[in-house]
Amino acid sequence: MTYPPLTTTATLAFATRPANGERAIHRYVVDPLTGERPRNFGLEDKSVIIENVRGKEDSVSLDTTGFQFYKDPITKINFDDEEEIRRVYYSESIELVKKYTGASRVEIFEHTVRRRIPGQADVDGRRQPLSRVHVDQTAATAIALIHKHLPPADVPKLLQNRFQIINVWRPLEYPAIDWPLTLCDYRSVDVENDTFSVSRVSADNKSELELMAVQYSENQKWKYLHGMTPEEFVLFKCAESIKDGSVAVFVPHTGFSDPTTPEGTPYRQSVELRTLVFYD
């Protein structure tokens, strides 16, 4: 019998702060040759131990570590069909988020389908697994997105109660053994020293939102669920309105190259939803 690994050791890419105290900027325009987006902050590779929580999934949760794994199948659809994704997968996922969080309202504002193809850049709508530790939004951006995507008349009341940004990540077609997702236990993050805001500037310089870059710390505790199947998914926080220290607020995360991946393993495919989550 083959047992899943207890841990794996992998190289993750972390951010380093810009020189001279400059504001960190990441321009959201892709170089067609390299697939890279210009930035003024550095990256450094660090080797980290990543714990497999398979068999001990109850050791993590949305409000303690900031993420939680579930098993709940979905209707099989064509994930190359944008209309079908929005019509079928959106509605099913909204109900799953409500079911597992107790939220009263869930709005999906974005989705990304990723398919790993070695040597291919992120161009023409093709998206590879992201290979840099990050958090998708800052607290300020969370508020901005609520104003952007919801009717103005609804916003004041929604902001009076608890709200979150939660991502829904699920493998497609095959178990995510190749380039799985790893997430950092929020309790091991020093928010002041391990993170800094990055202004994500659009190609036309007309819009700007913030994401959160993550610096390496030996205190960080990294987790993954080995061999996640398309019947499984993970919810993880990118923003949380409760900031009194009682709950996890966000989750650093990234895809990673697992050196234990067997040769011939199908390349990772996945879908992620970004949701605005509200409570009565």
N, C-alpha and C positions, 0 to 999 in steps of 0.2 A: 504493500500500500504506500502511495506517495502522500506525504503530509505537506501542507502549505508551509512556507517559510515563516519563522517567528519574526524575523526582521530582514531587511535588505539594506545595503549601503549604496548610496547613489550620489552623484554630483548635481547640485542645484545651483542655479544662477541667482545671486542676490544683488541688490542695488548698493551703491556707495554714493554718499551725498556729493552734490556739485562743489567745486572748489570756490573758495572766497565767499561762502555763504550765499551764493546766487540762488534764486528761485529755480527749482527743478522744473524743466519743461520737456515734454515729449510731443513732437509734432505728429499729428495723426494723418500723415501722408506717407505712402509706401514707396520706397525706391524700387522700381520695376526690376532691377537687376539683382539686388540683394534681398529684397523682401523686408528690409529693415526700415524702421521709422526713426528719423533724426532725434537725438536727445542730448542733453548736456550733463547727464549724470552717468556714473560708471556702473559696470557690472563686474562681479567677481564670482568665480566658481568655488564652492565649498563642498566638501564631502560630509554627508550627514547620514546618520542611522535612522531608518524609517521603520516604525513598528507596524506589523500586520495585525489588524484587529479582528480578522476572521475568527469566529468562535467566541469572541468577547466584544461583540458589537455594543453591548449594554454599558461598556466602559466609556462611551462617548455619547453626548447628547447636545441638542441645539443650545441649551442654556448654560451648559458647563464648558464643553470644549468649543462650541460654536458650530458643530456639524453633527449629522446623524444619518445613519444608513437604514434603508428600508427595502423590503421586497414587495413589489406590487406590479404585476404585468400591465402592459398597455396594449391597445389595439395595434396590430401590425400595419404600418403605413409606408408610403414611399417618402423617405426623407430628402429626396431631391425635388419634391413638389411643395413649394412654399405655401400654396393655398391649402393643401391637405394638412401640412404641419399646423397652420393657424386654425383650421376648422376642427381638426380631430385632436391633435396632440395638446394644443393649448387648453381646450376645454377639459380634457381628462386630467391634465396636470394641475389645473386650478383646483379641481375637486380633491386631488391628492394632497396638495398643500393645505387646504382647509382641513382635511381629515386628520392630518398628522400634527398640525400646529394649533388647531382650534380657532384659526383666524375667521373673521366675518366677511372679509373682502380681500380678493387677490386679483391684481392686475398684472398681466405680462407685458413688459415694454420692449423686450428684445430677445432674440434667440440666435444661437450660432451652432451650425453643424460643422464638426471638425473631422477630417479624414487624413490620417498620416500617410504621406507619399514622400519617401526619402528624396531629398534634392529639389523638391518643389517649393517655390516661394509663395507667400501669402499674396497672390495677385488674382484678379478676375473673379473675386468672390470665393476663391478656394482658401480654406483655412486649415492650417496645421495645428496640432496641439501646441499650446503656449508653453514656452520653456523658461519662464522667468517668474520668480516668486513675486506675488503682488496681491493687492486687494482691489476689487473693481471700482469701488467708489469711496470717497470720504463722506463724513457726516454732512458737510455742506452740499455735496453733490446729491446726496439722497434727498434732501429737501428740494433742490432744484428739479430733480426728476419727477417728484410728486407734482410740483407746479406745472411741469412741462406736459405730463401725460394724462392728467386728470382734469375734469371740468373745474374751472375756478370756483364755482359755487360749492363744490364738495370739499375743497382743500382745508379751509379753516377748521371744520369739525373733525376731519380725519387726523389733523395734526394735534388735536387735543388729547388723543388717546395713543396707545402704543402702536408703533409702526416699525417695519423692518424692510430691508432688501434681502431677499433670500434667493440664492441660485439653486436650480434643480439640474443636476448633472446625471446623465444616464449613458451607458455604453450602447452602441448600436451593432447589430449583426452578430458580434462575437464577444466573448468575455474580454475585458480590458486588461489583458496580461501585458501586451505591448504598450509602452508609454502610459502607464496608469496615472491617476490623479493622486497627489498627496496633499494633505491638509495639516496645518499647524494648530496644535492645542492652544486655544486662546489664553489659557491660564499660564502658559510658558512664555508669553510675549510681553516684553517691556515696551509698552506703547510709546513712551517718551523717547526711548533710545533706539528702538528697533524699527520704527516707521517714520516716514516723512511724506508730505503731500507732493504730488507731481501734477502740474497743469498740463492737461492734454489739449493741445491746440489744433483746431481743424485745419485742413489744407488751405482754406480761404481766409484763415485768421479771423473769422467772424464768430466763432463759438469756442467756448473754453469750459471744460469740466475738469474736476480733479479726480485722480486715482491715488492710491496709496502704494508707495514703494516700500520694500522690506529689506532691512539690513540683516546680515547674519549675526546670530548669537549662539554660543554653545549651550545656552539654557533652553533653547527652543526644542519642543518635542513634536516630531513629525509622525504622522500616521497615514495608513492607507488600508484599503480592503482588497486583498489579493484576489485577482480573477473575478472582479465584479461582472455580473452577467447583464444582459439587456432587461431581465426581469427585476434587477436591482437599481436603486438610485440613491443619491445622497443629496440632502438639503444642507446648505451651508450659508452662514450669514455674511453679507457684505456691509450691512449697516443695521443699527439697532438704536431705538430712541431711548431705551433705559440705560442710563450711564451712571448708576449709583454703585457700581461694583458688584451687583448681585447676579448679573448674567453676562455671558460672552457677548461681545459687541461686533466683532468681525473675525474673519478667518483668512490668514495668509495661505495661499495655495499655488500650485503649479503642476503641470504635467512633468513627468521625468522618465528618463531612460533607465529602466531596471536592468542591471547587468546580468541578472539571473534569467532573463527571458530566453526561453529555448529557441534555437534556430528554426525558422519556418513558421513561427507564430504569426497569425494574421495581424496586419497593421491595425492600430487602434482607430475606431470610429466612435464618435460620441455626439450627443446633442446636449446643449445647456440652455436653460431658460433663466432670464433675470426677471424677478417678480417683485412688485410692490405689495406688501402684506400689511393688513390693517386689522385691528381688534376693537370690538365694542367696549 
